């Protein structure tokens, strides 16, 4: 029996991978601990999307391997996208590392730990075999929300993105396995699931994923809509989210499914990345600004109150002041509920890495700050518009900032704080009357 600690960098997919690792290690007889100091085994789940994320993970790994002087029997290893990119070179960057496992091979971790305890190592595994459906369905969540992988890899090949290189080609899991996984989660008290895929709307388009005898009660034809319907019918699941989206997948059928299926949240994370057609073409995003507008219009025509969030990159190679202003104008036009704004970071082995990074760091920071300020103003207006209204929230429990209050989230994923009168428990969906708002948080009282 080993006491282990997992540290995660990166996206929701990495969070799910860490949860899977935790579940598999527990199933193997090991015990999760709350701090690094208690651990005999430390696993660092790495990200490679941006250079800063890699630097953080490498710094943490070096620090953890240094602690082996004090704890000579401690095992320290890395998993995730950075491992896939570096391969065995990671052992040169982090001396005394015991193992390195790519994102496709994390189900092999329990066996690798056994091998290291038997005196083998260091061990590097960056293969492509993801493991069995039983292994991929493992969970250890104790709360009310869970991430569920439905699609692995990506085939879009955006010129700035390293994901296809480190996560592999697109592959969808069978719908039957996903539904069975979520049924088990529901039986264990999970109320909300987020379906994950690097380009989630491509679910089921590369391989057959539905049982032949499955008939859609609502007549849905598209694989993602059919899967949402099947998950919506699982007793105990009160909320369903999915991420990340792409304009090409914003069909009228999907919008109608989001409206008709009561558990599906009226919330779409739809990365735009730029508001300039010339930059979108250089990025190889696969749509124009007008096509992005049309995708948003299809959603809003069916779901007028849908919350739309996005990702934006500033300072992409060749981005002019005019390109940037077009991005700024589009963001104001769409009126995003939230936006994650990133300064462009060159990633090795991507087409954009061959181009001159001709926007200075100072200018990237300036553009980043302008868009963040704009977004704060938009988000504040959206939050203030809810004052005096009732919103439905899924109760998560006691607020981390004020133990006298409870919190939950709206369908738009906005944190909402309220005073529990003793009638509300974790996992309930309740109405809260909003009487105060900040940029990212709503405050209110339970509607009796």
Rosetta blueprint (number, residue, H / E / L):
1 X L
2 X L
3 X E
4 X E
5 X E
6 X E
7 X E
8 X E
9 X L
10 X L
11 X L
12 X H
13 X H
14 X H
15 X H
16 X H
17 X H
18 X H
19 X H
20 X H
21 X H
22 X H
23 X H
24 X H
25 X H
26 X H
27 X H
28 X L
29 X L
30 X L
31 X E
32 X E
33 X L
34 X L
35 X L
36 X H
37 X H
38 X H
39 X L
40 X L
41 X E
42 X E
43 X E
44 X E
45 X E
46 X E
47 X L
48 X L
49 X L
50 X L
51 X H
52 X H
53 X H
54 X H
55 X H
56 X H
57 X H
58 X H
59 X H
60 X H
61 X H
62 X H
63 X H
64 X H
65 X H
66 X H
67 X H
68 X H
69 X H
70 X L
71 X L
72 X L
73 X L
74 X L
75 X E
76 X E
77 X E
78 X E
79 X E
80 X E
81 X H
82 X H
83 X H
84 X H
85 X H
86 X H
87 X H
88 X H
89 X H
90 X H
91 X H
92 X H
93 X H
94 X L
95 X L
96 X L
97 X L
98 X L
99 X E
100 X E
101 X E
102 X L
103 X H
104 X H
105 X H
106 X H
107 X H
108 X H
109 X H
110 X H
111 X H
112 X H
113 X H
114 X H
115 X H
116 X H
117 X H
118 X L
119 X L
120 X L
121 X L
122 X L
123 X E
124 X E
125 X E
126 X L
127 X L
128 X L
129 X L
130 X L
131 X L
132 X L
133 X H
134 X H
135 X H
136 X H
137 X L
138 X L
139 X L
140 X L
141 X L
142 X L
143 X L
144 X L
145 X E
146 X E
147 X E
148 X E
149 X E
150 X L
151 X E
152 X E
153 X L
154 X L
155 X L
156 X L
157 X L
158 X L
159 X L
160 X L
161 X L
162 X L
163 X H
164 X H
165 X H
166 X H
167 X H
168 X L
169 X L
170 X L
171 X E
172 X E
173 X L
174 X L
175 X H
176 X H
177 X H
178 X H
179 X H
180 X H
181 X H
182 X H
183 X H
184 X H
185 X H
186 X H
187 X H
188 X L
189 X L
190 X L
191 X L
192 X E
193 X E
194 X E
195 X E
196 X E
197 X L
198 X L
199 X L
200 X H
201 X H
202 X H
203 X L
204 X L
205 X L
206 X L
207 X L
208 X L
209 X L
210 X L
211 X L
212 X L
213 X L
214 X L
215 X L
216 X L
217 X L
218 X L
219 X L
220 X L
221 X L
222 X L
223 X H
224 X H
225 X H
226 X H
227 X H
228 X H
229 X H
230 X H
231 X H
232 X H
233 X L
234 X L
235 X L
236 X L
237 X L
238 X L
239 X E
240 X E
241 X E
242 X E
243 X E
244 X L
245 X L
246 X L
247 X H
248 X H
249 X H
250 X L
251 X L
252 X H
253 X H
254 X H
255 X H
256 X H
257 X H
258 X H
259 X H
260 X H
261 X L
262 X L
263 X L
264 X E
265 X L
266 X L
267 X E
268 X E
269 X E
270 X L
271 X L
272 X L
273 X E
274 X L
275 X L
276 X L
277 X H
278 X H
279 X H
280 X H
281 X H
282 X H
283 X H
284 X L
285 X L
286 X L
287 X L
288 X L
289 X H
290 X H
291 X H
292 X H
293 X H
294 X H
295 X H
296 X H
297 X H
298 X H
299 X H
300 X H
301 X H
302 X H
303 X L
304 X L
305 X L
306 X L
307 X E
308 X E
309 X E
310 X E
311 X E
312 X E
313 X E
314 X E
315 X L
316 X L
317 X L
318 X L
319 X L
320 X L
321 X H
322 X H
323 X H
324 X H
325 X H
326 X H
327 X H
328 X H
329 X H
330 X H
331 X H
332 X H
333 X H
334 X H
335 X L
336 X L
337 X L
338 X E
339 X E
340 X E
341 X E
342 X E
343 X E
344 X L
345 X L
346 X L
347 X L
348 X L
349 X L
350 X L
351 X H
352 X H
353 X H
354 X H
355 X L
356 X L
357 X L
358 X L
359 X L
360 X L
361 X H
362 X H
363 X H
364 X H
365 X H
366 X H
367 X H
368 X H
369 X H
370 X H
371 X H
372 X H
373 X H
374 X H
375 X H
376 X H
377 X H
378 X H
379 X H
380 X H
381 X H
382 X H
383 X H
384 X H
385 X L
386 X L
387 X L
388 X L
389 X L
390 X E
391 X E
392 X E
393 X E
394 X E
395 X E
396 X E
397 X E
398 X E
399 X L
400 X L
401 X L
402 X L
403 X L
404 X L
405 X L
406 X E
407 X E
408 X E
409 X E
410 X L
411 X L
412 X L
413 X L
414 X L
415 X E
416 X E
417 X E
418 X E
419 X L
420 X L
421 X L
422 X L
423 X L
424 X L
425 X L
426 X L
427 X L
428 X L
429 X E
430 X E
431 X E
432 X E
433 X E
434 X E
435 X E
436 X E
437 X E
438 X L
439 X L
440 X L
441 X E
442 X E
443 X E
444 X E
445 X E
446 X E
447 X L
448 X L
